[in-house]
């Protein structure tokens, strides 16, 4: 039986402008949100459950923390969508064991990755 005990359950991304961040993630990845006021929005997963949130901070999160990777069925299309939505690809796409990936910065400067299996 599956259990929630000790699994990674929720990821919060630090953003400097909630409106800009919501527009970026909706445009780049089709994400939807639950509003909790001017400083927080929940990220809704494909099954309708909240899987994370966007939290407003005064300054972007420093580099060197945990690294979030999203999965893509079409890596090139995802890279194009990131740039079209106002983000910037900062590394790749490049090969790594098991697939290809790229890293991008969102409008707040938070860096995430996107990968696809080979």
C-alpha positions in Angstrom: 0.0 0.0 0.0 1.3 3.4 -1.0 1.9 5.9 1.8 2.6 9.6 2.0 4.9 9.1 4.9 8.3 10.7 4.1 7.6 11.2 0.4 8.3 14.5 -1.2 4.9 16.0 -1.1 5.0 19.7 -1.9 7.5 22.1 -3.5 7.4 25.9 -3.0 9.1 28.1 -5.5 10.3 31.6 -4.3 9.1 34.4 -6.7 9.5 38.1 -6.5 6.2 39.0 -8.4 3.3 36.6 -8.1 1.4 37.9 -11.2 4.5 37.6 -13.4 5.3 34.1 -12.0 1.8 32.8 -12.5 1.7 34.1 -16.1 5.2 32.6 -16.8 4.4 29.1 -15.4 0.9 29.1 -17.0 2.3 30.1 -20.4 5.4 27.8 -20.3 3.8 24.7 -18.8 0.1 25.2 -18.7 0.0 25.2 -14.9 -3.1 26.3 -13.0 -3.3 27.8 -9.5 -5.3 28.3 -6.4 -5.2 31.9 -5.1 -4.4 32.4 -1.4 -4.0 36.2 -1.5 -1.4 38.6 -2.9 1.7 36.6 -1.7 0.9 33.0 -2.3 -0.6 30.7 -5.0 -0.9 26.9 -4.9 0.2 25.0 -7.9 -2.4 22.5 -9.1 -1.2 19.2 -10.5 -2.7 17.2 -13.4 -4.9 15.2 -10.9 -6.4 18.4 -9.4 -4.4 18.2 -6.2 -2.0 20.9 -5.0 1.6 19.8 -5.6 3.3 23.0 -4.7 3.2 26.8 -4.4 4.5 30.1 -5.5 5.6 32.2 -2.5 6.5 35.9 -2.8 9.9 36.8 -1.4 11.7 40.2 -1.5 14.8 38.7 -3.0 15.2 35.6 -5.1 16.3 32.4 -3.4 20.1 32.0 -3.4 21.7 29.4 -5.7 22.8 26.1 -4.3 19.6 24.8 -2.8 17.6 21.8 -3.9 17.2 21.6 -7.7 13.7 21.0 -9.1 13.4 19.1 -12.4 10.2 18.9 -14.5 9.6 16.1 -17.0 8.7 16.8 -20.6 7.4 14.7 -23.5 8.9 17.2 -25.9 12.1 18.9 -24.6 12.6 21.2 -27.5 9.0 22.4 -27.4 9.4 23.0 -23.6 12.5 25.1 -24.1 10.7 27.2 -26.7 7.7 27.6 -24.4 10.0 28.8 -21.5 11.5 31.5 -23.7 8.1 32.5 -25.2 6.7 32.9 -21.7 9.6 35.2 -20.6 12.1 32.8 -19.0 15.6 32.1 -20.3 17.3 28.8 -21.0 20.6 29.1 -19.1 22.1 25.7 -19.9 21.6 23.0 -22.6 19.8 21.2 -23.8 22.4 18.5 -23.3 22.7 14.8 -22.9 23.0 13.1 -19.6 22.7 9.4 -18.6 19.1 8.5 -19.3 18.1 11.4 -21.4 18.5 15.1 -22.3 17.8 18.2 -20.2 18.1 22.0 -20.0 18.1 24.5 -17.1 16.1 27.7 -17.2 15.6 30.8 -15.1 12.1 32.1 -14.4 11.4 35.8 -14.3 12.3 35.9 -10.6 15.7 34.3 -11.4 14.8 30.9 -9.8 16.6 28.2 -11.8 14.8 24.9 -12.6 15.4 22.1 -15.0 13.4 20.1 -17.6 14.4 16.7 -18.7 13.2 14.0 -21.2 14.1 10.4 -21.3 16.1 9.0 -24.2 
